[in-house]
Amino acid sequence: MDTSYIVDFASRDRISDALTDLLRTGAQQLIALIPISAPILARVDFKRLTISPLIPLT
């Protein structure tokens, strides 16, 4: 006897609405950070910037 699988996909409207809401809230959070981060980033010397791991790699 063969096994059958039924997959029910959400409609495009429901998926795009959820994605749009997620993008809107994420964008609002990023936009809210601009006044805080812009002065800090203006003082960073990116040519001399190094990234140190939080946990030493062994």
VOROTOR-203763 format. One record per atom (N, C-alpha, C, O): residue in three letters; x, y, z negated. Coordinates in steps of 0.2 Angstrom, whole numbers, plus 5000, padded with zeros to 4 digits. Atoms other than C-alpha are relative to their C-alpha. Example, Ala and Ser with C-alpha at 12.3 -4.5 7.8 and 13.67 -1.06 7.14 Angstrom:
% residues 2
ALA500449945000
ALA506249784961
ALA500450065000
ALA500950054997
SER499649945001
SER506849954964
SER499650054997
SER499950114996
% end
This chain:
% residues 58
MET500449945000
MET500050005000
MET500450065000
MET500950074996
ASP499649944999
ASP500750175005
ASP499850054994
ASP499250054992
THR500249955005
THR500850314992
THR500050075004
THR500450095008
SER500149934997
SER500150484997
SER500150054995
SER499950044989
TYR499949955005
TYR500650644989
TYR499650065003
TYR499750085009
ILE500449944998
ILE499550804990
ILE500450064997
ILE500450064991
VAL499649945003
VAL500450974988
VAL499550065002
VAL499350075008
ASP500449945000
ASP499351124985
ASP500450065000
ASP500750084994
PHE499649945000
PHE500251284990
PHE499650064998
PHE499050065000
ALA500349945001
ALA499751454983
ALA499950045006
ALA500450045011
SER500149964994
SER499051574996
SER500650055000
SER500950074995
ARG499549954999
ARG500251705003
ARG499850064996
ARG500350104993
ASP500249945004
ASP499251844994
ASP500249994993
ASP500550044990
ARG499850005007
ARG499551774977
ARG500750004999
ARG501050034994
ILE499350005001
ILE501351744980
ILE500350075001
ILE500750094997
SER499749934999
SER501751914987
SER499850054995
SER500150094993
ASP500249965006
ASP500751994973
ASP500449994994
ASP500650044991
ALA499650015006
ALA501751914960
ALA500750035001
ALA501050054997
LEU499349984998
LEU503351954969
LEU500050085000
LEU500550104998
THR500049935000
THR502852134972
THR500050034993
THR500350084991
ASP500049985007
ASP502452154953
ASP500749994997
ASP500950044993
LEU499450015002
LEU504052084949
LEU500550055002
LEU500950074998
LEU499549954998
LEU505052194960
LEU499850074998
LEU500350114996
ARG500249945003
ARG504052344954
ARG500350014993
ARG500650064992
THR499849995007
THR504452314936
THR500850005000
THR501050044996
GLY499350005000
GLY506252274940
GLY500350065002
GLY500850094999
ALA499849944997
ALA506452424950
ALA499950064995
ALA500450104994
GLN500149955005
GLN505752534937
GLN500550004994
GLN500750054992
GLN499550015005
GLN506952464924
GLN500750035002
GLN501050064999
LEU499349974998
LEU508452504935
LEU500050075001
LEU500550105000
ILE500049935000
ILE507852674939
ILE500050044994
ILE500350094993
ALA500049975006
ALA507652714921
ALA500750004997
ALA500950044993
LEU499350005002
LEU509452664918
LEU500550055004
LEU501050065001
ILE499649964996
ILE510152784931
ILE500350064996
ILE500950084996
PRO499749945003
PRO510252944920
PRO500549984994
PRO500950024992
ILE499550035006
ILE511152834906
ILE500649985003
ILE501250005001
SER499450034998
SER512352744917
SER500450055005
SER501050045006
ALA499649964995
ALA512852884930
ALA500550034997
ALA501150035000
PRO499449975003
PRO513952984918
PRO500549954998
PRO501149974999
ILE499550055002
ILE514752824912
ILE500449985006
ILE501049985006
LEU499650024994
LEU515152764930
LEU500450055003
LEU500950035006
ALA499649944997
ALA515752934935
ALA500750004997
ALA501250035000
ARG499449995004
ARG517152914922
ARG500549935001
ARG501049934999
VAL499750064999
VAL517652734927
VAL500550005006
VAL500350025011
ASP499550004995
ASP519252714937
ASP500049935003
ASP500349885000
PHE500150074997
PHE518752564948
PHE500649975003
PHE500749915004
LYS499450024997
LYS520452554956
LYS500449964994
LYS500849914996
ARG499650035005
ARG521252504939
ARG499549954996
ARG499849924991
LEU500450045004
LEU519752404933
LEU500249925000
LEU500349905006
THR499950075000
THR520052224928
THR499449974996
THR499150004991
ILE500550045003
ILE518852094922
ILE500349944996
ILE500749904998
SER499750055004
SER519251994907
SER499449954998
SER498949974996
PRO500550055002
PRO518351834903
PRO499850004992
PRO500350024988
LEU500249995007
LEU517351834886
LEU500349944997
LEU500549944991
ILE499750065003
ILE517951654883
ILE500649985004
ILE500649985010
PRO499450014997
PRO519751614887
PRO499949935004
PRO499649885002
LEU500050054995
LEU519851494902
LEU500649954998
LEU501249974998
THR499550055002
THR520851334897
THR500149955005
THR500549905005
% end
